[in-house]
Structures are given as structure tokens and as C-alpha cells.
Amino acid sequence: MSRKVTITKRWLVNSLGVVILVLFLVVLAVSVFINTYYTSGARQYITNKMNTITGILQQYYTDSPVTFASEIHSMIENWSDRDKMELMAINSEGEIEITSSGFNISSDIIADDYYDAVENGSSGYFLGKADSGERIIAVTVMTPDKTGKYSAIRLVSSFENVHKTVRGYIIALGAVYVAIIALMFFSGMYFVNSIVRPVQQISQTAKRYAHGDFSVRILKKNNNDELGELCDIINHMADELAMSEKMKNDFMSSVSHELRTPLTAIKGWAETISAMPEDKEAIVKGMKVINTEAERLSQMVEELLDFSRIQNGKFTLNKATMDILAELGDAVLIYTEKAKRENIEIVYDEPDMLPFIYGDKNRMRQVFINIIDNAIKYSDKGGMVTIQAVQSDQGHIEIAVSDTGCGISPQDLPKIKTKFYKANHTRRGSGIGLAVADEIVTMHGGTLEIFSEEGKGTTVIITLPIQKQKQNKQGESI
Ligand code: ADP
């Protein structure tokens, strides 16, 4: 079953269903109220009329029982409300003797009101369909002369008009009820669909992402609501996933390439040496190349291992009070020869002393090596790499490595600290050196910032906090 059906159903049952039920109960209650109001009004009216009549009859009977029957007769004949209701007198046999309508009515129109009145000896009331099929309201009262010619007096009125009025109201209420429900249903369905459709689109798109296809994006219809925001986030996520997928692929290919180059050199020289065991010069040269390339391979593997430790959260530091200048000096020394070979000038005006920091000296040296290596690697012959180390303020040391190399484009600059990101594919490298360096500096409570101008050069500034206490002039912890 699809999600759309579930949400729609849930809305139908939980929301619309409740409204339908509550509204139905309200309509029912109002209908009952209207019916009761009109019915009791009619009953009240006819009962009041009858009370007036019985009051007069009682008076007649008390004044002169002998002329009682003729009084009733004339009363019925002169009945002024004949257009609204019919007044009739019934004999002790239960037959209508005389009626204000003047017609000779057969006895079968007598209804329950009469029988009730006879039974309880005073009065009876009836509301319902007469034998003729017409709706009537009737009241019968036994006269004081119960054994006389007119034993009971009956008032009958048609209830059809009242019934029609009540029915009209109830039908109107029902129509309003149906209209409200229809309106709610259609507006609700429109609203539910406005949620369900984008959600369906999102889930279909997410399924494609799950299968590794990051090319699709969600088309937004409504920009301003929460769903629009969700679409933006998912589209952004897809951009990120696509980029990291691309970086992963780039990384795989650059690492394979990086591994292949030294391996080819090692294999080539190994073959040459074994083919010419007598050629001492070739052996010395070959062994040198094999050594350098093996060194390069092992550095790369170390870098990859560091990276994997960072990813697994297993990257730890061996911190102690340390002299940052010693490590920086070492790193500069390592590259002096290489820079000379590539005709790149390294300018390093080493300061006499800087405050100590609390850190891992091997890792810090690794950071400097990486940054200086990049500065040389991305510079051309004749370039210059300038290294400076200063105390920037009361609490920090700043190390800046600037080069006059190819620089980094403004689009690439924010991403180069990201793992696997390579802005320049013309030079060797796995794209994780800066990510590792940044992580190490961050773990020391410092920052690694990169400023660059394409074609002009790059400056990397590492800021590290000075160790606050626990230091003396010899750099020993107190
Ligand atoms: P890589 O092994 O590719 O050098 P890094 O993580 O050290 O990886 O650097 C990431 C990317 O940043 C490089 O591919 C390069 O494009 C850019 N980069 C780093 N340092 C410099 C620099 N000094 N000059 C120009 N580009 C640089």
C-alpha cells in the first residue's frame, strides 16, 4: 500500500470522520429541537384552547345542567376558529354527534386521544396520522355530563403545515450539512494532496539516491513552506553526495595513479639491475630511485592510514610541551635540497625563540612537511617559498607559508580542506594531505587558514595557542 493512501486515509478517518460525526450530532440535535419546539408549541396552543372551552362548559354545567347539551351544540355551531381547528362533540357511544366543520363525519376518524380520555375519565391527546392519512393534532376532554348526549368534546387541527415547516427546516439543515462536508472534503483533499504529492516525489527521488543516481533533483512547486525547505535540503544533500561521489572516484583514480608511478619506477629499475648485474653505476642509480620511490609509497600509505584513523575517531595525539621552531626547522631542512633541485628558493628567517606550545611534535612536523611540500609542489621553477613564524598576540603563535605558485581558484578555495578534494590534477597527490593537516591543527586548538590568488600564489597560516602554564625556559613542564 502506498504512503499516499495511508496519509489520505488517516486524514479521512481522524479528521474528516470526526467532523462528519460531530456535525451530524449537532444537526440531529438541532432537528430534534426544532421538531420539539414546533410540536410542543402546537400542543400548547390546542391545549390552551381546550382549557378555555372546558372552563366555559364547566360553568354552563354548574349554572344549568338541563340546557348543557344545547349550550354545547350552539358553541360548536358558532365556533369562530373553524378555519384553524375543528371542534366536535362525541356521544357516549364514541360517535361524533356534531362538528364545527358541519360535515357528517363517520365515527372512524376518532383517534387515541378519545380512547385515552375515556379510559382515564378526563382528557387525552393525540399527534400523528389519522386513518385518512392526514397528520393531525387532537385533544379530547370528557364533559361534566359524562352520560349525557355529548359525553366528550374534541378539538382537532391539521398538523400538515407544521410538519411541512419542520421538514423544510430539517432538509435545509441537511443540505447545509452536506455542503459543509463536501467543502471540507474537497479543500481537505486539496491540502492533503499538496503534502502527499511532494512527499511521493521526495521518496521517489530518495530511492534513486539510494541506488546511487544523484543526477535527479526535486522540482519545487511551492517555495515558501516547510516542504519547499525540505526539498531544498534534499537537493543540497544530493549536490553534496554527488560531489563526494565524484571526489571518491577522483581519489580512487589519483591514488591508483600515485601507486602506479613509483611501482613502475621500482619495477623498471629492478629489471634493469637484474639484467645488468655488472653495471655498478646503474645499480647505485637504480637503488637510489627504488629507495626514493619506496619512501614515497610508504609516505602515501601513512597518509592514508592517518586519514582512516581520523575517519574512525582513532587518531590520537601524544602531547607534551614542545618547541614549534624545532619541528618547523626540521621540515624546512627536509625540503631545502628538493627546493634547490627544482630551482625554488626557500626563505626562512628563523626567529630566536618563540613560546612553547603543548602538542604532538611528530604530528606538527607532519603538518609543516605537508604545507611546505604543497608550496613547492604547486610552484614552478624559479618560484619562492617564504616561511615565517611569529607570536601574533599574547596567546598565539602564527606560522605562515607563502608561495608564488599557481594559486587556487575562488571556487576551489573553500573546498580544498575537504577530504579527497583536488583542485589541481596536474600534480601528484591524494587530496587528503590538507584534510589531515587541518584535523591535526584543530586537535591542537588551532586554525589552518588558506588565502590564495589564482596565478599569484598561496599563503597558509597556521595559528596555534601558546601553552598557558606549565612551562619554564627550558620548555619543561612544571
Ligand atoms: P594533494 O595531495 O592533492 O596535494 P592536499 O590535501 O594537500 O592534496 O591539497 C588539496 C588541494 O589543494 C590540492 O590538490 C591543490 O589543488 C590545492 N593546494 C594545496 N596547497 C596548494 C598550494 N600551495 N598552491 C596551490 N594549490 C594548493
Boltz pocket constraint, residues with backbone or C-beta under 6 A from the ligand:
constraints:
  - pocket:
      binder: B
      contacts: [[A, 370], [A, 371], [A, 374], [A, 375], [A, 376], [A, 378], [A, 403], [A, 405], [A, 406], [A, 407], [A, 408], [A, 416], [A, 418], [A, 421], [A, 422], [A, 423], [A, 424], [A, 425], [A, 427], [A, 428], [A, 429], [A, 430], [A, 431], [A, 432], [A, 433], [A, 434], [A, 435], [A, 457], [A, 458]]
      max_distance: 6.0
